[in-house]
Amino acid sequence: MRRIPRMFRLAVLGTAATVLLTGCLGSSDSGSGDQDANRNSDAKKVELVIGSNSVKGGKSSAGAEFTEDVLIPKFVEAQKAKGVDVTVKFQGDGSDDEVYKQKLALSLSNKAGPDLFSIDGIWVGEFAQAGYIKPLTDTVGDAAKVDGWDGWKQIPDSVQQLGSFDGERYGVPGGTDGRVLYFNKKLFAQAGLPADWQPKSWDDITAAGQALKKLPGVTPIQINAGTAMGEATTMQGTLPLLVGTGATINTDGKWLGNTPQIRQVLDFYKSIYSTGLGDPILQREAKGRDKSFAEFAANKIGILLEGDYFWRSVVEPKAGVAKMADRDSAVGYALIPASKPGAGVKGQDFVSMSGGGATAINPNTKFPQQAWELLQFMNSAEMVKASLAGAAKITQRTDVNTEVLASDPMLTFVATKVLPLTQYRPGLAEYPKISAALQQATADVVGGKTTDAAAKSYQTAVEAAAGSKDKVTSN
């Protein structure tokens, strides 16, 4: 019997888990081992269930509405034209992400669950290692059929990482994002800095910070740090900087411990927060990230490392949480440089980190071929565009991005310049604890500890999270 990972050994999940265990019409509840990928491929009456952590009127309501009101009717109509009577049901949830993950894992471990389901990209490896999902070529049973889907040509290789693990495709990625350096052009002009600023190294960032430091009441640089900001510290701080040193947090099955690259990242934090270029108090406040948004919008922060979410939802002139009426003229954006030219991962001059999710097929579905058809359909240009409901947002597809982002130069910048060079978090069970260790290491440095002391404590935390020293690299 396959061993269920520790995090999925749940004593009680209550009736909500039972819904996932029994609520799928299309999945087999008794499959084991390898199955015939062509089972029921000629069926003229098909039942499928789509699972997602979204619900009308609640969590991610727009996604649930699109799936139920647009996607499913369109797919049923298309299948009817082919002479196939398809019933597709939507199994929505509205739980916290971790609760949804646990419920889904439990149902899949019992060979039940929806036929297709959405998961966070950082869960893919974990689910794959547990055997809850399999490579699409195994589930669909035909590598030529999977690899021949024309949609792959529209999804950059970097973005395909979202649904991949160990070089295999486990699902099709959904929308994604990218991280950049934002800068306040008004403050830059006052400091004598260029309006088309594009740093080529970390030294260029701190040099701009020194120029901004001369302006009264201005915090030159904000790069998220500490534990209060949680995953924002990791995604808008440590990981983008780390890939700028040429390293990734997990390589060849080993986590990065107390290495020169980790110390280089911590040194950079120290160069900002021990010299007055950044506000160390802001990193400790419970609402520090929100406060940093407000301060940037009020022309009190010069440089900010954030995702495209900041542009379209935070400083958005009409509906943003920290509106900037002059956003389009006052806010600049630049690629995140490697520590120095060519020093980034894969020898890159510029780097980024991205997030997002993917949709996978249940290996035990009764209808793998029809599930693959539905997966392709939901990721077609027509459906991806329809899912946006007129909003300008980065999708997984280049052709859709070219069309829907045409009037937004910043999002076009992310889609065309950032996504081709971005990286993603490793989809492994230990990652959340590794992330927490990174956050604590930055908190230690910002709080006054030496880089060496913070890095040594980080090493201890990573070894505990990984389960053994053998799974951690250090030198």
Sequence and secondary structure as in RCSB ss.txt:
>XXXX:A:sequence
MRRIPRMFRLAVLGTAATVLLTGCLGSSDSGSGDQDANRNSDAKKVELVIGSNSVKGGKSSAGAEFTEDVLIPKF
VEAQKAKGVDVTVKFQGDGSDDEVYKQKLALSLSNKAGPDLFSIDGIWVGEFAQAGYIKPLTDTVGDAAKVDGWD
GWKQIPDSVQQLGSFDGERYGVPGGTDGRVLYFNKKLFAQAGLPADWQPKSWDDITAAGQALKKLPGVTPIQINA
GTAMGEATTMQGTLPLLVGTGATINTDGKWLGNTPQIRQVLDFYKSIYSTGLGDPILQREAKGRDKSFAEFAANK
IGILLEGDYFWRSVVEPKAGVAKMADRDSAVGYALIPASKPGAGVKGQDFVSMSGGGATAINPNTKFPQQAWELL
QFMNSAEMVKASLAGAAKITQRTDVNTEVLASDPMLTFVATKVLPLTQYRPGLAEYPKISAALQQATADVVGGKT
TDAAAKSYQTAVEAAAGSKDKVTSN
>XXXX:A:secstr
     GGG  S  HHHHHHHHH  SSB SS  SS  TTTTTT SEEEEEEEES  TTSTTHHHHHHIIIIIHHHH
HHHHHHTT EEEEEEEE    HHHHHHHHHHHHHTT S SEEEEEGGGHHHHHHHTSS  HHHHH  HHHHHT G
GGGGS HHHHGGGEETTEE EEEEEE  EEEEEEHHHHHHTT  TT   SSHHHHHHHHHHHTTSTT EEEE   
SSTTTHHHIIIIIHHHHHTTT  SEETTEEE S HHHHHHHHHHHHHHTTTSS TGGGTSTTHHHHHHHHHHTT 
EEEEEEEHHIIIIIS TTT TT  TTHHHHEEEE EE SSTT SGGG SEEEEE EEEEEE TTBS HHHHHHHH
HHHTSHHHHHHHHTT     S HHHHHHHTTT HHHHHIIIIIGGGEEE    TTHHHHHHHHHHHHHHHHTT  
HHHHHHHHHHHHHHHHSSGGGEE  
